[in-house]
Amino acid sequence: MRQTAQYPPGLAQCTSNSPYVGFEGQLTEFEHDVSGTVRIVDDCTFEVSGFTYDGQGPDVYWWGGPSTDYSDIRSEGFRIVPEQVTRGYDGETVTFTLESGLTWDDVPVISLWCEDFAADFGHVELQQVNEDPPAEDEEPVAESPVEAPVPAPAPAEE
């Protein structure tokens, strides 16, 4: 089953300029049978394919954190998707939209987080997959082909 969270009102579309677009990584499996592959779709959307979660957490949201360290997520983490995760999933593909105003640069780690118990049910650390595009006023640098040196002929024997 495929579900898609809608873009927030007023957000007609989302660009794909972030160097994180195209990243794929596995959720860790800490609690409540959480697993799946997270993929950054565009600058404001991520998809979790093969998403499993038993749905038993009381107050569960997608959070962002500064690192995979539990204490960092607990002290500096924040909701990245406004909607609560209220049910279980069994191998589904689900798409989520970032909270308005957030970028992937703000979210080095995505965690399925229980706010009531300050519990990390599973997380993934994002990695850049694309280089930053050149600035608008910069010309891309073309690489010149490099030719292999030609060996000098052997001296004639007398």
Protein Blocks (a to p, Z undefined) as FASTA:
>chain_A
ZZdddddehiabacdfbfkgopacddddfbghiacddddfblmbccdehiacehlafbdc
ddddfbfbfklmmmmgccfbfbdcfbdcehiacdddddehiafklmmbccdddfklopaf
bdcddddfbdcdddfkbccdddddddddddddddddZZ
